[in-house]
């Protein structure tokens, strides 16, 4: 999920959610953000592990 798709998902949700329109906390918004943060962290871990040099089989 890219940053722009997260923003689009949040904007779409905020238009239809009465809690979000009133500025109140919303479980769905938190879930969207948590999923995005989890994917970002997983992508960083994957990028850092793929950058490690491979061990030589000696």
N, C-alpha and C positions, 0 to 999 in steps of 0.2 A: 504494500500500500504506500503510494508516494505521498509526499506532503500535500500536493494539490488535491489528491483524491480524498485525503482526510479532511481538508478544508471543505471540499464539496459535500462530503457526507455530513459534516457538522452543520453546514449551512442548511442543507435539506432537512435535517432533523430539527434544527432550531425553528424552522418555519412552521412545522407541524406540531411541535411540543409546547403545550401551554406553560409547563414549568420553566422551560428554557426561555420562552418569550418574556416571562416575568423575572428572569434572572435568578431563579432558584436552582439548587443542585439537582442533577438528573442522572439516574443510573445509566441510561443509554449513552449519554454523552461521555460519562466516565469510562464505559466499556469501549467506546470507539477510541478514546485517547489511550487507554491502557493497551489495547490491541496494537495500536500504532507504535507505542513506545516499546512493546515487546518485540515487534518485528524489526524496529530500528536496532535494538540491542542485539538481536540474533544476527542481523546483517553485519554488524560491526565485529562480532565474534567470528563469524565465518570469514570475513575479509582479513582479520588478523591471523587466523589460523592458516589460511591459504598462503599467506605471505611468509610463513616460517619455512626455512630451508628443509628439504627432505633429508632424512637420515640415510647415509650410505650403508648399503648392505655389504659388510666386509667379512 
